[in-house]
Amino acid sequence: MNIGKLYIVSAPSGAGKSSLIKSVLNSKYLGDIESSVSYTTRKIRFNEINGEHYFFITKDEFIKMINNNEFLEYACVFGEYYGTSKKTIRKKILRGTDLFLNIDWQGAKQIKEIFFSAITIFILPP
């Protein structure tokens, strides 16, 4: 069975990590590769779709997920929570899907401690 690879893409805000990931995902030469969808407590923006850009949940729901140890990593940024689901990542990796995670350096560090084979990519701003 083929195990998927985990790519962690980190960068300061506005450095272009989302654009880079989108470009890679649109490549017709790659196999089964996806971008992970994180959970957040921030409000949905007008151009975002729940379940595509993020899973938008309440702070109470997020805290419950923390208490149930459901996150591979999570952080509170400017009063809003962001996190990556353990279950989703493991399921897709075991299915053979390569995954991109678009997260901050703190989350990258947390994940690298668990997934030693994760490939980390840090994008510097222009």
N, CA, C and O atoms as a GROMACS GRO file, in nm:
protein
  504
    1MET      N    1   0.084  -0.119   0.000
    1MET     CA    2   0.000   0.000   0.000
    1MET      C    3   0.088   0.124   0.000
    1MET      O    4   0.190   0.129   0.069
    2ASN      N    5   0.050   0.223  -0.075
    2ASN     CA    6   0.123   0.347  -0.089
    2ASN      C    7   0.078   0.447   0.017
    2ASN      O    8  -0.041   0.476   0.028
    3ILE      N    9   0.172   0.499   0.095
    3ILE     CA   10   0.142   0.600   0.196
    3ILE      C   11   0.167   0.737   0.135
    3ILE      O   12   0.268   0.758   0.068
    4GLY      N   13   0.073   0.831   0.158
    4GLY     CA   14   0.089   0.965   0.106
    4GLY      C   15   0.196   1.044   0.179
    4GLY      O   16   0.235   1.009   0.290
    5LYS      N   17   0.241   1.150   0.117
    5LYS     CA   18   0.339   1.240   0.177
    5LYS      C   19   0.267   1.362   0.234
    5LYS      O   20   0.164   1.406   0.183
    6LEU      N   21   0.324   1.416   0.341
    6LEU     CA   22   0.270   1.535   0.404
    6LEU      C   23   0.367   1.650   0.381
    6LEU      O   24   0.482   1.646   0.424
    7TYR      N   25   0.319   1.754   0.313
    7TYR     CA   26   0.398   1.874   0.286
    7TYR      C   27   0.345   1.987   0.372
    7TYR      O   28   0.227   2.020   0.364
    8ILE      N   29   0.431   2.045   0.452
    8ILE     CA   30   0.392   2.157   0.537
    8ILE      C   31   0.448   2.284   0.476
    8ILE      O   32   0.570   2.301   0.467
    9VAL      N   33   0.359   2.373   0.434
    9VAL     CA   34   0.401   2.500   0.374
    9VAL      C   35   0.373   2.610   0.474
    9VAL      O   36   0.258   2.633   0.513
   10SER      N   37   0.480   2.679   0.516
   10SER     CA   38   0.469   2.787   0.614
   10SER      C   39   0.529   2.914   0.556
   10SER      O   40   0.620   2.910   0.473
   11ALA      N   41   0.475   3.027   0.601
   11ALA     CA   42   0.526   3.157   0.557
   11ALA      C   43   0.456   3.265   0.637
   11ALA      O   44   0.348   3.243   0.693
   12PRO      N   45   0.517   3.382   0.643
   12PRO     CA   46   0.445   3.495   0.702
   12PRO      C   47   0.322   3.528   0.616
   12PRO      O   48   0.317   3.495   0.498
   13SER      N   49   0.226   3.592   0.677
   13SER     CA   50   0.105   3.632   0.605
   13SER      C   51   0.141   3.716   0.483
   13SER      O   52   0.221   3.808   0.492
   14GLY      N   53   0.080   3.683   0.369
   14GLY     CA   54   0.100   3.760   0.247
   14GLY      C   55   0.221   3.719   0.165
   14GLY      O   56   0.251   3.783   0.064
   15ALA      N   57   0.292   3.614   0.205
   15ALA     CA   58   0.413   3.573   0.133
   15ALA      C   59   0.382   3.490   0.009
   15ALA      O   60   0.470   3.470  -0.076
   16GLY      N   61   0.258   3.440  -0.004
   16GLY     CA   62   0.220   3.368  -0.125
   16GLY      C   63   0.207   3.218  -0.112
   16GLY      O   64   0.206   3.147  -0.212
   17LYS      N   65   0.197   3.168   0.011
   17LYS     CA   66   0.189   3.022   0.027
   17LYS      C   67   0.061   2.966  -0.032
   17LYS      O   68   0.063   2.858  -0.092
   18SER      N   69  -0.050   3.035  -0.016
   18SER     CA   70  -0.177   2.987  -0.073
   18SER      C   71  -0.170   2.983  -0.226
   18SER      O   72  -0.218   2.888  -0.288
   19SER      N   73  -0.111   3.086  -0.285
   19SER     CA   74  -0.097   3.089  -0.431
   19SER      C   75  -0.006   2.978  -0.480
   19SER      O   76  -0.033   2.916  -0.583
   20LEU      N   77   0.101   2.953  -0.407
   20LEU     CA   78   0.193   2.846  -0.445
   20LEU      C   79   0.123   2.710  -0.440
   20LEU      O   80   0.134   2.631  -0.534
   21ILE      N   81   0.052   2.684  -0.332
   21ILE     CA   82  -0.019   2.557  -0.317
   21ILE      C   83  -0.124   2.542  -0.428
   21ILE      O   84  -0.136   2.435  -0.488
   22LYS      N   85  -0.198   2.648  -0.455
   22LYS     CA   86  -0.300   2.645  -0.559
   22LYS      C   87  -0.239   2.612  -0.695
   22LYS      O   88  -0.295   2.534  -0.772
   23SER      N   89  -0.124   2.670  -0.723
   23SER     CA   90  -0.056   2.644  -0.850
   23SER      C   91  -0.014   2.498  -0.861
   23SER      O   92  -0.032   2.436  -0.966
   24VAL      N   93   0.040   2.443  -0.753
   24VAL     CA   94   0.080   2.301  -0.753
   24VAL      C   95  -0.042   2.212  -0.771
   24VAL      O   96  -0.037   2.116  -0.848
   25LEU      N   97  -0.149   2.241  -0.701
   25LEU     CA   98  -0.270   2.159  -0.710
   25LEU      C   99  -0.332   2.162  -0.850
   25LEU      O  100  -0.397   2.066  -0.891
   26ASN      N  101  -0.313   2.271  -0.921
   26ASN     CA  102  -0.368   2.283  -1.056
   26ASN      C  103  -0.280   2.216  -1.162
   26ASN      O  104  -0.317   2.211  -1.280
   27SER      N  105  -0.164   2.165  -1.123
   27SER     CA  106  -0.074   2.098  -1.217
   27SER      C  107  -0.136   1.967  -1.263
   27SER      O  108  -0.181   1.887  -1.181
   28LYS      N  109  -0.138   1.945  -1.391
   28LYS     CA  110  -0.196   1.822  -1.446
   28LYS      C  111  -0.099   1.706  -1.441
   28LYS      O  112  -0.135   1.594  -1.478
   29TYR      N  113   0.024   1.729  -1.397
   29TYR     CA  114   0.126   1.626  -1.396
   29TYR      C  115   0.138   1.552  -1.264
   29TYR      O  116   0.214   1.455  -1.254
   30LEU      N  117   0.066   1.595  -1.165
   30LEU     CA  118   0.076   1.533  -1.033
   30LEU      C  119  -0.035   1.432  -1.014
   30LEU      O  120  -0.140   1.439  -1.078
   31GLY      N  121  -0.011   1.337  -0.923
   31GLY     CA  122  -0.110   1.234  -0.894
   31GLY      C  123  -0.212   1.282  -0.793
   31GLY      O  124  -0.263   1.394  -0.802
   32ASP      N  125  -0.241   1.198  -0.698
   32ASP     CA  126  -0.342   1.224  -0.596
   32ASP      C  127  -0.285   1.318  -0.490
   32ASP      O  128  -0.215   1.273  -0.398
   33ILE      N  129  -0.314   1.446  -0.502
   33ILE     CA  130  -0.261   1.546  -0.410
   33ILE      C  131  -0.372   1.646  -0.377
   33ILE      O  132  -0.446   1.689  -0.464
   34GLU      N  133  -0.380   1.681  -0.249
   34GLU     CA  134  -0.486   1.771  -0.202
   34GLU      C  135  -0.429   1.872  -0.103
   34GLU      O  136  -0.318   1.857  -0.053
   35SER      N  137  -0.508   1.973  -0.077
   35SER     CA  138  -0.477   2.068   0.028
   35SER      C  139  -0.567   2.037   0.148
   35SER      O  140  -0.688   2.019   0.132
   36SER      N  141  -0.508   2.030   0.265
   36SER     CA  142  -0.585   2.003   0.386
   36SER      C  143  -0.672   2.124   0.420
   36SER      O  144  -0.633   2.238   0.396
   37VAL      N  145  -0.788   2.098   0.475
   37VAL     CA  146  -0.878   2.205   0.518
   37VAL      C  147  -0.877   2.210   0.670
   37VAL      O  148  -0.913   2.114   0.737
   38SER      N  149  -0.836   2.324   0.724
   38SER     CA  150  -0.826   2.343   0.868
   38SER      C  151  -0.959   2.389   0.927
   38SER      O  152  -1.050   2.432   0.856
   39TYR      N  153  -0.967   2.378   1.059
   39TYR     CA  154  -1.080   2.432   1.134
   39TYR      C  155  -1.043   2.571   1.184
   39TYR      O  156  -0.927   2.598   1.214
   40THR      N  157  -1.142   2.658   1.194
   40THR     CA  158  -1.119   2.791   1.250
   40THR      C  159  -1.245   2.843   1.320
   40THR      O  160  -1.357   2.803   1.290
   41THR      N  161  -1.220   2.935   1.413
   41THR     CA  162  -1.332   2.999   1.483
   41THR      C  163  -1.358   3.138   1.428
   41THR      O  164  -1.453   3.205   1.470
   42ARG      N  165  -1.276   3.184   1.334
   42ARG     CA  166  -1.300   3.318   1.280
   42ARG      C  167  -1.423   3.318   1.190
   42ARG      O  168  -1.467   3.214   1.143
   43LYS      N  169  -1.476   3.435   1.168
   43LYS     CA  170  -1.595   3.449   1.085
   43LYS      C  171  -1.560   3.423   0.938
   43LYS      O  172  -1.452   3.457   0.891
   44ILE      N  173  -1.654   3.363   0.870
   44ILE     CA  174  -1.637   3.335   0.727
   44ILE      C  175  -1.639   3.466   0.649
   44ILE      O  176  -1.717   3.556   0.679
   45ARG      N  177  -1.552   3.476   0.549
   45ARG     CA  178  -1.547   3.595   0.463
   45ARG      C  179  -1.638   3.572   0.342
   45ARG      O  180  -1.674   3.459   0.311
   46PHE      N  181  -1.673   3.680   0.275
   46PHE     CA  182  -1.772   3.674   0.166
   46PHE      C  183  -1.734   3.579   0.053
   46PHE      O  184  -1.822   3.522  -0.011
   47ASN      N  185  -1.606   3.560   0.028
   47ASN     CA  186  -1.563   3.477  -0.085
   47ASN      C  187  -1.523   3.335  -0.043
   47ASN      O  188  -1.468   3.261  -0.125
   48GLU      N  189  -1.549   3.297   0.081
   48GLU     CA  190  -1.508   3.166   0.130
   48GLU      C  191  -1.626   3.068   0.136
   48GLU      O  192  -1.742   3.108   0.148
   49ILE      N  193  -1.591   2.940   0.126
   49ILE     CA  194  -1.691   2.833   0.131
   49ILE      C  195  -1.655   2.741   0.247
   49ILE      O  196  -1.543   2.691   0.256
   50ASN      N  197  -1.751   2.720   0.336
   50ASN     CA  198  -1.730   2.630   0.449
   50ASN      C  199  -1.700   2.490   0.398
   50ASN      O  200  -1.773   2.437   0.314
   51GLY      N  201  -1.592   2.430   0.449
   51GLY     CA  202  -1.553   2.297   0.406
   51GLY      C  203  -1.456   2.297   0.290
   51GLY      O  204  -1.396   2.194   0.259
   52GLU      N  205  -1.440   2.411   0.225
   52GLU     CA  206  -1.344   2.423   0.115
   52GLU      C  207  -1.224   2.507   0.158
   52GLU      O  208  -1.109   2.467   0.138
   53HIS      N  209  -1.250   2.623   0.215
   53HIS     CA  210  -1.142   2.710   0.262
   53HIS      C  211  -1.105   2.678   0.407
   53HIS      O  212  -0.987   2.668   0.441
   54TYR      N  213  -1.204   2.661   0.489
   54TYR     CA  214  -1.191   2.621   0.629
   54TYR      C  215  -1.320   2.551   0.668
   54TYR      O  216  -1.420   2.558   0.598
   55PHE      N  217  -1.314   2.483   0.784
   55PHE     CA  218  -1.436   2.441   0.851
   55PHE      C  219  -1.459   2.547   0.959
   55PHE      O  220  -1.381   2.556   1.054
   56PHE      N  221  -1.563   2.625   0.944
   56PHE     CA  222  -1.592   2.735   1.036
   56PHE      C  223  -1.679   2.683   1.150
   56PHE      O  224  -1.792   2.639   1.129
   57ILE      N  225  -1.624   2.689   1.272
   57ILE     CA  226  -1.696   2.640   1.389
   57ILE      C  227  -1.689   2.743   1.501
   57ILE      O  228  -1.614   2.840   1.493
   58THR      N  229  -1.769   2.721   1.605
   58THR     CA  230  -1.769   2.813   1.719
   58THR      C  231  -1.649   2.785   1.810
   58THR      O  232  -1.586   2.680   1.801
   59LYS      N  233  -1.619   2.881   1.896
   59LYS     CA  234  -1.509   2.861   1.992
   59LYS      C  235  -1.542   2.745   2.086
   59LYS      O  236  -1.453   2.669   2.124
   60ASP      N  237  -1.668   2.732   2.125
   60ASP     CA  238  -1.706   2.620   2.213
   60ASP      C  239  -1.679   2.486   2.145
   60ASP      O  240  -1.628   2.394   2.208
   61GLU      N  241  -1.714   2.475   2.016
   61GLU     CA  242  -1.689   2.351   1.941
   61GLU      C  243  -1.538   2.324   1.931
   61GLU      O  244  -1.494   2.210   1.944
   62PHE      N  245  -1.462   2.430   1.909
   62PHE     CA  246  -1.317   2.415   1.895
   62PHE      C  247  -1.256   2.367   2.027
   62PHE      O  248  -1.173   2.276   2.028
   63ILE      N  249  -1.296   2.429   2.137
   63ILE     CA  250  -1.246   2.390   2.269
   63ILE      C  251  -1.280   2.244   2.299
   63ILE      O  252  -1.199   2.171   2.356
   64LYS      N  253  -1.401   2.203   2.259
   64LYS     CA  254  -1.440   2.063   2.279
   64LYS      C  255  -1.348   1.970   2.199
   64LYS      O  256  -1.309   1.864   2.249
   65MET      N  257  -1.313   2.010   2.076
   65MET     CA  258  -1.222   1.929   1.994
   65MET      C  259  -1.083   1.924   2.056
   65MET      O  260  -1.016   1.821   2.050
   66ILE      N  261  -1.038   2.035   2.115
   66ILE     CA  262  -0.909   2.036   2.185
   66ILE      C  263  -0.913   1.936   2.301
   66ILE      O  264  -0.823   1.854   2.317
   67ASN      N  265  -1.019   1.945   2.380
   67ASN     CA  266  -1.033   1.857   2.496
   67ASN      C  267  -1.042   1.710   2.458
   67ASN      O  268  -1.003   1.623   2.536
   68ASN      N  269  -1.093   1.682   2.339
   68ASN     CA  270  -1.104   1.544   2.289
   68ASN      C  271  -0.978   1.500   2.213
   68ASN      O  272  -0.973   1.392   2.155
   69ASN      N  273  -0.874   1.587   2.214
   69ASN     CA  274  -0.746   1.557   2.148
   69ASN      C  275  -0.763   1.526   1.999
   69ASN      O  276  -0.702   1.433   1.947
   70GLU      N  277  -0.846   1.606   1.931
   70GLU     CA  278  -0.876   1.583   1.790
   70GLU      C  279  -0.785   1.657   1.694
   70GLU      O  280  -0.793   1.636   1.573
   71PHE      N  281  -0.698   1.744   1.746
   71PHE     CA  282  -0.612   1.824   1.658
   71PHE      C  283  -0.469   1.772   1.655
   71PHE      O  284  -0.412   1.735   1.758
   72LEU      N  285  -0.415   1.769   1.536
   72LEU     CA  286  -0.274   1.740   1.516
   72LEU      C  287  -0.192   1.859   1.563
   72LEU      O  288  -0.084   1.843   1.622
   73GLU      N  289  -0.243   1.976   1.537
   73GLU     CA  290  -0.185   2.102   1.582
   73GLU      C  291  -0.297   2.204   1.587
   73GLU      O  292  -0.397   2.194   1.516
   74TYR      N  293  -0.279   2.303   1.673
   74TYR     CA  294  -0.373   2.415   1.676
   74TYR      C  295  -0.303   2.536   1.736
   74TYR      O  296  -0.202   2.523   1.806
   75ALA      N  297  -0.358   2.652   1.709
   75ALA     CA  298  -0.302   2.776   1.761
   75ALA      C  299  -0.413   2.880   1.774
   75ALA      O  300  -0.516   2.873   1.706
   76CYS      N  301  -0.390   2.975   1.862
   76CYS     CA  302  -0.479   3.090   1.875
   76CYS      C  303  -0.403   3.209   1.818
   76CYS      O  304  -0.297   3.246   1.868
   77VAL      N  305  -0.458   3.269   1.713
   77VAL     CA  306  -0.396   3.382   1.645
   77VAL      C  307  -0.493   3.499   1.645
   77VAL      O  308  -0.603   3.490   1.590
   78PHE      N  309  -0.452   3.608   1.708
   78PHE     CA  310  -0.536   3.728   1.719
   78PHE      C  311  -0.674   3.696   1.774
   78PHE      O  312  -0.774   3.752   1.729
   79GLY      N  313  -0.680   3.605   1.871
   79GLY     CA  314  -0.805   3.573   1.938
   79GLY      C  315  -0.892   3.469   1.868
   79GLY      O  316  -0.999   3.435   1.918
   80GLU      N  317  -0.847   3.419   1.755
   80GLU     CA  318  -0.921   3.316   1.682
   80GLU      C  319  -0.838   3.188   1.677
   80GLU      O  320  -0.716   3.193   1.668
   81TYR      N  321  -0.906   3.075   1.682
   81TYR     CA  322  -0.839   2.945   1.681
   81TYR      C  323  -0.834   2.887   1.540
   81TYR      O  324  -0.924   2.906   1.459
   82TYR      N  325  -0.723   2.816   1.514
   82TYR     CA  326  -0.702   2.745   1.388
   82TYR      C  327  -0.644   2.608   1.423
   82TYR      O  328  -0.558   2.598   1.511
   83GLY      N  329  -0.689   2.503   1.355
   83GLY     CA  330  -0.637   2.370   1.386
   83GLY      C  331  -0.654   2.272   1.273
   83GLY      O  332  -0.738   2.287   1.185
   84THR      N  333  -0.569   2.168   1.277
   84THR     CA  334  -0.567   2.062   1.176
   84THR      C  335  -0.614   1.931   1.239
   84THR      O  336  -0.561   1.889   1.342
   85SER      N  337  -0.712   1.869   1.179
   85SER     CA  338  -0.771   1.745   1.230
   85SER      C  339  -0.676   1.626   1.215
   85SER      O  340  -0.629   1.597   1.104
   86LYS      N  341  -0.648   1.557   1.325
   86LYS     CA  342  -0.566   1.435   1.322
   86LYS      C  343  -0.630   1.328   1.233
   86LYS      O  344  -0.566   1.269   1.147
   87LYS      N  345  -0.758   1.306   1.256
   87LYS     CA  346  -0.831   1.199   1.189
   87LYS      C  347  -0.827   1.217   1.037
   87LYS      O  348  -0.801   1.122   0.963
   88THR      N  349  -0.854   1.338   0.991
   88THR     CA  350  -0.857   1.365   0.847
   88THR      C  351  -0.720   1.344   0.784
   88THR      O  352  -0.709   1.282   0.678
   89ILE      N  353  -0.617   1.396   0.848
   89ILE     CA  354  -0.481   1.383   0.793
   89ILE      C  355  -0.440   1.236   0.785
   89ILE      O  356  -0.393   1.190   0.681
   90ARG      N  357  -0.458   1.165   0.893
   90ARG     CA  358  -0.419   1.023   0.894
   90ARG      C  359  -0.495   0.942   0.789
   90ARG      O  360  -0.436   0.859   0.719
   91LYS      N  361  -0.624   0.967   0.779
   91LYS     CA  362  -0.707   0.893   0.683
   91LYS      C  363  -0.658   0.915   0.540
   91LYS      O  364  -0.645   0.820   0.463
   92LYS      N  365  -0.630   1.040   0.505
   92LYS     CA  366  -0.588   1.070   0.369
   92LYS      C  367  -0.447   1.019   0.340
   92LYS      O  368  -0.421   0.968   0.231
   93ILE      N  369  -0.358   1.033   0.436
   93ILE     CA  370  -0.220   0.985   0.417
   93ILE      C  371  -0.220   0.833   0.399
   93ILE      O  372  -0.151   0.780   0.312
   94LEU      N  373  -0.296   0.763   0.483
   94LEU     CA  374  -0.302   0.616   0.472
   94LEU      C  375  -0.368   0.571   0.342
   94LEU      O  376  -0.341   0.461   0.294
   95ARG      N  377  -0.455   0.655   0.287
   95ARG     CA  378  -0.521   0.625   0.159
   95ARG      C  379  -0.425   0.645   0.042
   95ARG      O  380  -0.455   0.605  -0.071
   96GLY      N  381  -0.308   0.708   0.068
   96GLY     CA  382  -0.210   0.730  -0.038
   96GLY      C  383  -0.215   0.870  -0.096
   96GLY      O  384  -0.147   0.897  -0.195
   97THR      N  385  -0.293   0.957  -0.038
   97THR     CA  386  -0.304   1.094  -0.087
   97THR      C  387  -0.192   1.180  -0.031
   97THR      O  388  -0.167   1.179   0.090
   98ASP      N  389  -0.124   1.253  -0.119
   98ASP     CA  390  -0.027   1.353  -0.074
   98ASP      C  391  -0.105   1.477  -0.031
   98ASP      O  392  -0.201   1.517  -0.096
   99LEU      N  393  -0.062   1.537   0.079
   99LEU     CA  394  -0.136   1.651   0.136
   99LEU      C  395  -0.047   1.772   0.158
   99LEU      O  396   0.067   1.759   0.203
  100PHE      N  397  -0.100   1.889   0.126
  100PHE     CA  398  -0.037   2.016   0.160
  100PHE      C  399  -0.108   2.074   0.281
  100PHE      O  400  -0.231   2.079   0.286
  101LEU      N  401  -0.030   2.118   0.379
  101LEU     CA  402  -0.083   2.192   0.493
  101LEU      C  403  -0.034   2.334   0.482
  101LEU      O  404   0.086   2.358   0.468
  102ASN      N  405  -0.125   2.428   0.489
  102ASN     CA  406  -0.093   2.570   0.483
  102ASN      C  407  -0.107   2.624   0.625
  102ASN      O  408  -0.216   2.664   0.666
  103ILE      N  409   0.005   2.624   0.702
  103ILE     CA  410  -0.002   2.661   0.843
  103ILE      C  411   0.116   2.749   0.883
  103ILE      O  412   0.213   2.763   0.809
  104ASP      N  413   0.105   2.807   1.003
  104ASP     CA  414   0.214   2.891   1.051
  104ASP      C  415   0.329   2.806   1.104
  104ASP      O  416   0.317   2.684   1.116
  105TRP      N  417   0.440   2.870   1.135
  105TRP     CA  418   0.561   2.798   1.176
  105TRP      C  419   0.541   2.720   1.306
  105TRP      O  420   0.602   2.615   1.326
  106GLN      N  421   0.456   2.772   1.395
  106GLN     CA  422   0.432   2.703   1.521
  106GLN      C  423   0.361   2.570   1.497
  106GLN      O  424   0.396   2.468   1.557
  107GLY      N  425   0.261   2.571   1.410
  107GLY     CA  426   0.191   2.448   1.374
  107GLY      C  427   0.282   2.351   1.302
  107GLY      O  428   0.275   2.230   1.324
  108ALA      N  429   0.370   2.405   1.216
  108ALA     CA  430   0.465   2.321   1.144
  108ALA      C  431   0.556   2.249   1.243
  108ALA      O  432   0.586   2.130   1.226
  109LYS      N  433   0.600   2.319   1.345
  109LYS     CA  434   0.688   2.260   1.446
  109LYS      C  435   0.614   2.149   1.523
  109LYS      O  436   0.671   2.043   1.548
  110GLN      N  437   0.489   2.174   1.559
  110GLN     CA  438   0.410   2.073   1.631
  110GLN      C  439   0.394   1.946   1.547
  110GLN      O  440   0.409   1.835   1.598
  111ILE      N  441   0.362   1.964   1.420
  111ILE     CA  442   0.339   1.848   1.332
  111ILE      C  443   0.469   1.772   1.306
  111ILE      O  444   0.470   1.649   1.305
  112LYS      N  445   0.578   1.844   1.286
  112LYS     CA  446   0.708   1.780   1.258
  112LYS      C  447   0.750   1.690   1.375
  112LYS      O  448   0.822   1.593   1.355
  113GLU      N  449   0.706   1.723   1.497
  113GLU     CA  450   0.739   1.640   1.613
  113GLU      C  451   0.663   1.507   1.610
  113GLU      O  452   0.706   1.410   1.674
  114ILE      N  453   0.552   1.501   1.538
  114ILE     CA  454   0.470   1.380   1.529
  114ILE      C  455   0.495   1.306   1.398
  114ILE      O  456   0.515   1.185   1.397
  115PHE      N  457   0.494   1.380   1.288
  115PHE     CA  458   0.518   1.324   1.155
  115PHE      C  459   0.662   1.358   1.114
  115PHE      O  460   0.686   1.458   1.048
  116PHE      N  461   0.756   1.273   1.154
  116PHE     CA  462   0.897   1.298   1.126
  116PHE      C  463   0.925   1.306   0.977
  116PHE      O  464   1.014   1.379   0.934
  117SER      N  465   0.848   1.232   0.898
  117SER     CA  466   0.873   1.228   0.754
  117SER      C  467   0.809   1.343   0.678
  117SER      O  468   0.823   1.352   0.556
  118ALA      N  469   0.737   1.431   0.748
  118ALA     CA  470   0.674   1.545   0.681
  118ALA      C  471   0.781   1.633   0.617
  118ALA      O  472   0.889   1.653   0.673
  119ILE      N  473   0.749   1.684   0.501
  119ILE     CA  474   0.842   1.770   0.428
  119ILE      C  475   0.800   1.914   0.455
  119ILE      O  476   0.687   1.954   0.425
  120THR      N  477   0.891   1.993   0.512
  120THR     CA  478   0.859   2.131   0.547
  120THR      C  479   0.916   2.226   0.443
  120THR      O  480   1.030   2.213   0.400
  121ILE      N  481   0.832   2.322   0.405
  121ILE     CA  482   0.870   2.424   0.306
  121ILE      C  483   0.837   2.559   0.368
  121ILE      O  484   0.722   2.586   0.403
  122PHE      N  485   0.938   2.646   0.381
  122PHE     CA  486   0.914   2.779   0.435
  122PHE      C  487   0.935   2.880   0.324
  122PHE      O  488   1.041   2.886   0.261
  123ILE      N  489   0.832   2.961   0.301
  123ILE     CA  490   0.836   3.061   0.194
  123ILE      C  491   0.874   3.197   0.254
  123ILE      O  492   0.811   3.243   0.349
  124LEU      N  493   0.975   3.259   0.198
  124LEU     CA  494   1.014   3.392   0.242
  124LEU      C  495   0.935   3.496   0.164
  124LEU      O  496   0.908   3.476   0.045
  125PRO      N  497   0.899   3.606   0.229
  125PRO     CA  498   0.824   3.710   0.155
  125PRO      C  499   0.912   3.775   0.050
  125PRO      O  500   1.035   3.776   0.063
  126PRO      N  501   0.849   3.830  -0.054
  126PRO     CA  502   0.928   3.895  -0.160
  126PRO      C  503   1.004   4.016  -0.108
  126PRO      O  504   1.075   4.081  -0.184
   0.00000   0.00000   0.00000
